[in-house]
Amino acid sequence: MSNQLTGPTFKPANGKNPSSLIVLLHGVGADGNDLIGLAPFWAPLLPGTEFLAPDGPEPCDMAPFGRQWFSLQDRSPETILEGVIATAPILDEFLDDALKERGLADDKLALVGFSQGTMMSLYVGPRRARPCAAIVGYSGALVGPQLLASEIRSRPKTLLVHGDSDPLVPFASMAAAQKFLAGLGVPVETFACPGVGHAIDQAGLQRGGEFLRAALAG
C-alpha cells in the first residue's frame, strides 16, 4: 500500500492560485476519474477552488479494474473498521501534503466522499486536529462510531446525502450517522433523495455545491 496517492485534478476556474481545496474520495471499484467529474458542476459556485480526486491506494480486489480504499470482500463491521483504520494515515498524509503545497490551512479544505469515500471522510475528518471547512458524504455510512466518541478532535460542518432506494448502503445509515454525529456536537445536516439508488442525482449535486460554497466562503 503506497503513501503516494495520485489522481486527476481540476484547477480553479478563475485561473488563480487556489484559495480553497476540495478533495473528492471515490467509491470501491472506481477511481479519481469518477468523481473529478463533479468539479465542473461546482466550479462556477467555487471559482477559487482546486479539486483533487486521488485514486484509492489499492487495486480493487473484486473487479479487474478500479481502485479501493480498503477491501470490501468481507463486509462485517469489524473488518470494515480495520480497513478504514489501516488506510486513514495514508489519506491524512495526502491531505497534509496537499494543503502545505498550496499554502492553505484546514479551514480551506473540504472532503467530499461517495460510498466508501464517505466512510473515509467521516472517519478521518473529525479526527484531524484542526477542523476542515466541511464534509459532504454521499451514499455512505459512519464506520466505528463506538470509537469516535473518545477520538473526536474537530467538528467540521457536515452534510449527508443519500438516496432512499439505495440497494447497497442502507438509507437508514444516513439517519444513524446524523444522530451519532449530532450527539457529539457535530453540526450535521441531511438531504434525502427520493427514488435514487446508489448514486448522486441532480438535486443532491446542487445541495452539495450550495453547502460547500457556504462553508468555504466563511
C-alpha positions in Angstrom: 0.0 0.0 0.0 1.6 3.2 -1.2 1.6 6.5 0.7 1.9 8.4 -2.6 -1.7 8.9 -3.7 -2.2 10.4 -7.2 -5.2 11.2 -9.3 -6.8 13.8 -11.6 -7.1 17.5 -10.7 -9.3 20.4 -11.7 -7.7 23.8 -11.4 -9.5 26.9 -10.1 -11.9 28.3 -12.6 -10.7 31.8 -12.0 -7.2 30.9 -13.2 -5.6 32.0 -10.0 -3.8 30.1 -7.2 -6.3 28.2 -5.2 -8.0 29.9 -2.2 -9.6 26.6 -1.1 -9.3 22.9 -1.8 -11.9 20.1 -2.2 -10.7 16.5 -2.1 -13.1 14.0 -3.8 -12.9 10.4 -2.5 -14.4 7.8 -4.8 -16.2 4.5 -4.0 -14.9 1.0 -4.3 -14.2 -0.2 -7.9 -14.0 3.4 -9.2 -11.0 5.8 -9.2 -10.4 9.5 -9.2 -11.7 10.0 -12.7 -15.1 9.0 -11.4 -15.6 11.9 -9.0 -13.5 14.6 -10.7 -16.5 14.9 -13.0 -18.2 16.7 -10.1 -15.8 19.6 -10.4 -17.1 21.3 -13.5 -20.6 21.4 -11.9 -19.3 23.1 -8.7 -16.6 25.2 -10.2 -18.9 28.1 -11.1 -20.0 28.2 -7.4 -16.4 27.9 -6.2 -14.2 29.7 -8.8 -11.2 29.9 -6.5 -11.3 26.2 -5.5 -9.0 23.5 -6.7 -10.4 19.9 -6.9 -8.3 16.8 -6.2 -9.5 13.3 -6.8 -6.9 10.8 -5.6 -7.1 7.2 -6.6 -7.5 4.8 -3.7 -4.3 3.1 -2.6 -5.2 -0.4 -3.6 -6.3 -2.1 -6.8 -9.9 -3.3 -6.5 -9.9 -6.9 -5.4 -13.5 -7.6 -6.6 -13.1 -6.4 -10.2 -10.4 -6.4 -13.0 -10.3 -2.6 -12.9 -10.7 0.3 -10.5 -9.3 1.1 -7.1 -10.3 0.8 -3.4 -9.5 2.4 -0.1 -9.8 -1.0 1.6 -11.2 -4.4 0.7 -15.0 -5.0 1.0 -14.8 -8.7 0.3 -15.7 -9.2 4.0 -18.4 -6.6 4.9 -18.6 -7.3 8.6 -18.4 -4.1 10.6 -15.2 -5.3 12.3 -13.4 -5.9 9.1 -14.6 -2.6 7.5 -13.3 -0.8 10.6 -10.0 -2.5 10.3 -9.7 -1.4 6.7 -10.6 2.2 7.5 -8.1 2.4 10.3 -5.3 1.0 8.2 -5.9 3.4 5.3 -6.7 6.6 7.4 -3.0 7.6 7.9 -2.4 7.5 4.1 -5.3 9.9 3.5 -4.2 12.1 6.4 -0.7 12.4 4.9 -2.1 13.2 1.5 -4.3 16.0 2.9 -1.4 17.4 4.9 0.9 17.5 1.9 -1.8 18.9 -0.4 -2.5 21.8 2.0 1.1 22.5 2.6 1.9 22.5 -1.1 -0.8 25.2 -1.7 -0.2 27.2 1.5 -3.7 26.6 2.7 -5.0 25.8 6.2 -7.5 23.2 7.1 -10.3 25.7 7.3 -10.0 26.0 3.5 -10.3 22.2 2.9 -13.5 20.3 2.2 -13.8 16.5 1.9 -16.4 15.0 -0.4 -16.9 11.3 -0.4 -19.1 8.7 -2.3 -19.9 5.4 -0.6 -16.5 4.0 0.6 -15.1 7.5 0.1 -17.8 8.8 2.6 -16.7 6.2 5.1 -13.1 7.5 4.8 -14.2 11.2 5.0 -16.3 10.6 8.1 -13.5 8.7 9.8 -10.6 11.0 9.0 -12.2 14.4 9.1 -13.4 14.5 12.7 -10.1 13.0 13.9 -7.9 15.8 12.4 -6.6 18.2 15.0 -7.8 21.3 13.0 -11.3 21.2 11.6 -11.7 21.3 7.9 -14.4 23.6 6.4 -16.8 20.9 5.5 -17.5 17.2 4.9 -20.1 16.1 2.3 -20.9 12.4 2.3 -22.9 10.8 -0.5 -24.4 7.3 -0.1 -22.1 6.3 2.8 -22.0 5.4 6.5 -20.3 6.2 9.7 -17.8 3.5 10.5 -16.7 2.7 14.0 -19.0 5.2 15.9 -18.1 3.5 19.1 -14.6 4.8 18.8 -15.3 8.3 17.6 -16.7 9.5 21.0 -13.3 9.2 22.5 -11.2 10.0 19.4 -13.0 13.1 18.0 -10.8 16.1 17.7 -12.7 18.5 15.5 -16.3 19.1 14.4 -16.5 20.2 10.8 -19.8 21.1 9.2 -21.2 18.0 7.7 -23.8 17.2 5.0 -25.0 13.7 4.4 -26.9 12.9 1.2 -28.5 9.6 0.5 -31.0 8.1 -2.0 -33.9 6.4 -0.3 -33.7 3.5 -2.8 -30.1 2.6 -2.3 -29.6 -1.2 -2.6 -26.0 -1.2 -1.5 -25.7 1.1 1.6 -28.9 1.2 3.6 -30.7 4.6 3.5 -31.0 4.2 7.3 -27.3 4.7 7.5 -27.8 8.4 7.0 -30.1 8.9 10.0 -27.9 6.7 12.2 -24.8 8.8 11.3 -26.7 12.1 11.7 -27.9 11.1 15.2 -24.5 10.0 16.4 -22.5 12.9 15.0 -25.1 15.4 16.3 -24.8 13.8 19.7 -21.1 14.6 19.7 -21.7 18.3 18.8 -21.0 18.0 15.1 -23.2 20.4 13.0 -24.7 17.9 10.6 -27.5 18.2 8.0 -29.1 15.5 5.9 -30.6 15.5 2.4 -32.7 12.6 1.3 -33.1 11.9 -2.5 -36.5 10.2 -3.2 -36.3 7.3 -5.7 -32.5 7.5 -6.0 -30.3 4.4 -5.7 -26.6 4.2 -5.0 -25.9 7.3 -7.0 -25.7 11.1 -6.9 -28.7 12.9 -8.6 -29.0 16.5 -9.7 -30.7 17.6 -6.5 -28.0 16.0 -4.4 -25.3 17.6 -6.5 -26.9 21.0 -6.2 -27.4 20.8 -2.5 -23.8 19.7 -2.1 -22.5 22.6 -4.1 -24.5 25.1 -2.1 -23.3 23.6 1.2 -19.6 23.7 0.0 -19.9 27.3 -1.2 -21.3 28.4 2.1 -18.7 26.5 4.2 -15.7 27.6 2.2 -16.9 31.2 1.8 -16.7 31.5 5.6 
